[in-house]
Amino acid sequence: MMTLMTLQQLFNHIADNPLVVIVFFIMLPLAALAVNALTSKSEDIDIWKYVYSAMVFMACIPGIFAITLLAYSFMFLRQSLLQVNLIVYFLPIISMVATLFIINQRVLLKNVPGFRKITGLIMLLFVTFIAMFIIDRTRIFVLVHANIWQIVMLFVGLFLVFRLALWYIFYRNESPSSSQSGSDHELFKN
């Protein structure tokens, strides 16, 4: 029978074997520098859009996970930032910021396919964490005797409500064609 690995076991494995993770997160900004050097406005823009999109997702997904993990550890577990693993908690965030900064030097990030969804996810997670933090600090769960599944359902419910509200505020008047990444010639900065 196959046993599933917990997040703590994954973090312990990364701490014991950090080389692959370190190389990956160092190579992302270096790859962004290389792609910036290779691109020119006269080349096929469609290919570069998706190369930049892949690099944004490879940097942002672990970075957002690390930010979420850091916020959870700091706000809810009250773990000291001096005791966390630098490779798991901070290296993905540093790599994400560096990669986005380097890509932004050459490309308009708003025109990279999928970047808008990543920024929406970041905003949504931030608002949901703030709401959960306020609920945690006011000790509402002590008064209603909620169990862990009710707390998880509240988090998911808040996430969905905030997502719907965010869509309603920012995107409800847009047609599907206006949500595209813009014309091909708007990808690169002048």
ZILINWO-V420724 format. One record per pair of residues at least 6 apart in sequence whose ideal C-beta (glycine too) atoms are under 6 Angstrom apart, sorted by the first residue. I is the first residue (numbers start at 1). J is the second residue. D is the distance in whole Angstrom. If there is no record, write none. Layout:
I,J,D + I,J,D
//
This chain:
11,88,5 + 14,21,5 + 14,88,6 + 15,85,5 + 18,87,5 + 21,87,6 + 25,91,5 + 25,95,4 + 28,59,5 + 28,95,5 + 28,99,5 + 29,98,4 + 29,99,5 + 29,102,6 + 32,55,6 + 32,99,5 + 32,102,4 + 32,103,5 + 33,102,6 + 35,51,6 + 36,106,4 + 39,48,5 + 41,188,5 + 45,184,5 + 45,187,5 + 49,113,6 + 49,187,6 + 52,103,6 + 52,107,6 + 52,112,5 + 53,112,5 + 53,113,4 + 53,114,5 + 56,112,6 + 56,115,6 + 59,95,6 + 59,96,5 + 59,99,4 + 60,96,6 + 60,118,5 + 62,92,4 + 63,92,5 + 63,93,5 + 63,96,3 + 66,89,6 + 66,92,4 + 66,93,5 + 67,93,6 + 68,125,6 + 70,89,5 + 71,129,5 + 73,79,4 + 75,133,5 + 107,187,6 + 108,189,6 + 109,115,5 + 111,181,5 + 111,182,5 + 111,186,5 + 111,187,5 + 113,181,5 + 124,162,6 + 124,163,6 + 127,162,5 + 128,158,5 + 128,159,5 + 128,162,6 + 131,158,5 + 132,155,6
//
